Amino acid sequence: MADENENNLVQRGREDRRTLEKMRRKLATSGQMGKNDVIKLKKTKKGMRIWPAAIAAAAILVGVNFMLNTQQDKIVGTIGGKASQKAALAPPAGTSLDDQARFWAYASYDIPKLKAKFKIPKGSVIDPVAAYANLEKILADNLGVEVRKEIFTIQQSAPPPVLAKKIGAKPQAAE
C-alpha cells in the first residue's frame, strides 16, 4: 500500500507540474498576443493618415473645377481663343412696334407662346428680366390699343419675372 500511495503522490505531482506548465504557457502567450494587438493598431493608424490628404485633394479638385467653369470665357480669352458668346434674344428684323411689344411680352411672361408665334434661333438665351426691361421701354412708345390690352391681360394673369436668385435669399420681382 505504501508503494501505491507513493505512486499516486508522484503521479499527482506530475499532473500538477503539467497544469502549472500549461498555465505558464498561457500566460506567456497572452503577453505575446497583447504585443501583436499593439502592432496591429499601429498599422491601422498609419493607414488612416491618407484620408485627410484624399479629402483635401477632392476639395481642391472641386474648387478648381468650379473656378474653371465660372471663368471659362476669361481663361479662353487669355490663351488667345475666342470666348463663347451666348446668342442674345432679339425680335425678328422688320417687325412692327406692336409685334416687338408682343415679342418682349411673350419673352418675359409666356415663353411657349413666344416660341409658337416667333421663330427663335437655336441656342439663344431667353432672359425674362432683360425682356421685361425691353418691354417697359417699348410700352412708353405709341402702341395700338389691342396690343396694350393683350399685354395688360398677360401681365395680370402671370406674375412678374423673378430677378436672379441669391443663395438663401427670397426671390424678388422685377420692378
C-alpha positions as CSV (number, residue, x, y, z in Angstrom):
1,M,0.0,0.0,0.0
2,A,2.8,2.3,0.7
3,D,4.0,1.8,-2.8
4,E,0.7,2.7,-4.2
5,N,0.4,5.9,-2.2
6,E,3.8,6.9,-3.3
7,N,2.9,6.3,-6.9
8,N,-0.3,8.3,-6.5
9,L,1.6,11.2,-4.9
10,V,4.2,11.1,-7.6
11,Q,1.6,10.9,-10.3
12,R,-0.3,13.8,-8.8
13,G,2.9,15.8,-8.6
14,R,3.5,15.2,-12.3
15,E,-0.1,16.3,-13.2
16,D,0.3,19.4,-11.0
17,R,3.5,20.2,-12.8
18,R,1.8,19.7,-16.2
19,T,-1.0,22.0,-15.2
20,L,1.5,24.6,-13.9
21,E,3.4,24.3,-17.2
22,K,0.2,24.8,-19.2
23,M,-0.7,27.8,-17.2
24,R,2.8,29.3,-17.7
25,R,2.5,28.8,-21.4
26,K,-0.9,30.5,-21.5
27,L,0.4,33.4,-19.5
28,A,3.5,33.7,-21.8
29,T,1.4,33.6,-25.0
30,S,-1.2,36.1,-23.7
31,G,1.6,38.6,-23.3
32,Q,2.6,38.0,-26.9
33,M,-1.0,38.5,-28.0
34,G,-1.1,41.9,-26.4
35,K,2.1,42.9,-28.3
36,N,0.6,41.7,-31.6
37,D,-2.6,43.7,-30.9
38,V,-0.5,46.8,-30.3
39,I,1.4,46.3,-33.6
40,K,-1.9,45.9,-35.5
41,L,-3.2,49.1,-34.0
42,K,-0.1,51.0,-35.1
43,K,-0.5,49.6,-38.7
44,T,-4.1,50.8,-38.9
45,K,-3.2,54.2,-37.6
46,K,-0.7,54.6,-40.4
47,G,-3.4,53.6,-42.9
48,M,-5.7,56.3,-41.6
49,R,-3.3,59.1,-42.4
50,I,-4.2,59.0,-46.1
51,W,-7.8,60.1,-45.6
52,P,-7.2,63.8,-44.8
53,A,-5.0,64.0,-47.9
54,A,-7.6,62.4,-50.0
55,I,-10.3,64.7,-48.7
56,A,-8.1,67.8,-49.3
57,A,-7.3,66.7,-52.8
58,A,-11.0,66.2,-53.6
59,A,-11.9,69.6,-52.2
60,I,-9.1,71.2,-54.3
61,L,-10.3,69.4,-57.4
62,V,-13.9,70.6,-56.9
63,G,-12.7,74.1,-56.3
64,V,-10.6,74.2,-59.4
65,N,-13.4,72.7,-61.5
66,F,-15.8,75.4,-60.2
67,M,-13.3,78.2,-60.9
68,L,-12.7,76.9,-64.4
69,N,-16.4,76.7,-65.2
70,T,-17.1,80.2,-63.9
71,Q,-14.1,81.9,-65.5
72,Q,-14.2,79.9,-68.7
73,D,-14.5,82.8,-71.1
74,K,-11.8,84.8,-69.4
75,I,-9.3,81.8,-69.5
76,V,-10.0,81.1,-73.1
77,G,-9.5,84.8,-73.9
78,T,-6.2,84.8,-72.1
79,I,-5.0,81.8,-74.0
80,G,-5.9,83.5,-77.3
81,G,-9.1,81.8,-78.3
82,K,-12.5,83.2,-78.9
83,A,-14.8,83.4,-75.9
84,S,-18.1,81.7,-76.4
85,Q,-20.8,84.2,-77.0
86,K,-24.4,83.5,-76.0
87,A,-26.8,84.4,-78.6
88,A,-28.8,87.4,-77.5
89,L,-32.6,87.3,-77.9
90,A,-33.8,89.9,-80.4
91,P,-37.1,90.3,-82.2
92,P,-37.0,89.3,-85.9
93,A,-35.9,92.0,-88.3
94,G,-38.5,94.2,-89.9
95,T,-41.2,93.6,-87.2
96,S,-43.6,96.4,-86.3
97,L,-43.5,98.2,-83.0
98,D,-46.7,96.3,-81.9
99,D,-45.1,92.9,-82.8
100,Q,-41.9,93.9,-80.9
101,A,-44.0,94.7,-77.8
102,R,-45.8,91.3,-78.2
103,F,-42.4,89.6,-78.6
104,W,-40.9,91.1,-75.4
105,A,-44.2,90.4,-73.5
106,Y,-44.1,86.8,-74.5
107,A,-40.4,86.6,-73.7
108,S,-40.9,87.9,-70.2
109,Y,-44.2,86.1,-69.4
110,D,-45.1,83.2,-71.8
111,I,-42.1,81.5,-73.4
112,P,-44.1,78.7,-75.1
113,K,-46.3,81.3,-76.8
114,L,-43.1,83.2,-77.8
115,K,-41.7,80.0,-79.5
116,A,-45.0,79.3,-81.2
117,K,-45.5,82.8,-82.6
118,F,-41.9,83.9,-83.4
119,K,-39.0,81.9,-84.9
120,I,-36.3,81.8,-82.2
121,P,-32.8,80.8,-83.3
122,K,-31.4,77.7,-81.5
123,G,-29.0,78.5,-78.7
124,S,-30.5,81.9,-78.0
125,V,-30.8,82.7,-74.3
126,I,-34.2,83.9,-73.1
127,D,-33.7,86.2,-70.1
128,P,-37.2,87.2,-68.7
129,V,-35.8,90.1,-66.7
130,A,-34.0,91.7,-69.7
131,A,-37.1,91.0,-71.8
132,Y,-39.2,92.8,-69.2
133,A,-36.8,95.8,-69.3
134,N,-37.2,95.9,-73.1
135,L,-40.9,95.7,-72.8
136,E,-41.0,98.6,-70.4
137,K,-39.0,100.7,-72.9
138,I,-41.4,99.8,-75.7
139,L,-44.5,100.5,-73.6
140,A,-43.5,104.1,-73.4
141,D,-43.9,104.4,-77.2
142,N,-47.1,104.8,-79.1
143,L,-48.6,101.3,-79.3
144,G,-52.0,100.1,-80.6
145,V,-54.9,99.6,-78.2
146,E,-55.2,95.9,-78.9
147,V,-51.6,95.3,-78.1
148,R,-51.8,97.2,-74.9
149,K,-54.9,95.2,-73.8
150,E,-53.1,91.9,-74.7
151,I,-50.0,92.8,-72.7
152,F,-52.2,94.0,-69.8
153,T,-54.1,90.7,-69.7
154,I,-50.8,88.7,-69.9
155,Q,-49.4,90.8,-67.0
156,Q,-52.5,90.3,-64.9
157,S,-52.5,86.5,-65.4
158,A,-48.8,85.9,-64.9
159,P,-46.5,87.1,-62.1
160,P,-43.7,89.5,-63.0
161,P,-40.4,87.8,-63.9
162,V,-38.1,87.0,-61.0
163,L,-34.7,88.6,-60.6
164,A,-31.6,86.4,-60.3
165,K,-31.8,84.2,-57.2
166,K,-29.2,84.6,-54.4
167,I,-28.5,81.7,-52.2
168,G,-30.6,81.9,-49.1
169,A,-32.5,85.0,-50.2
170,K,-36.1,85.2,-51.2
171,P,-36.7,85.9,-54.9
172,Q,-37.7,89.5,-55.8
173,A,-40.0,90.6,-58.6
174,A,-38.6,92.9,-61.3
175,E,-39.7,96.5,-61.0
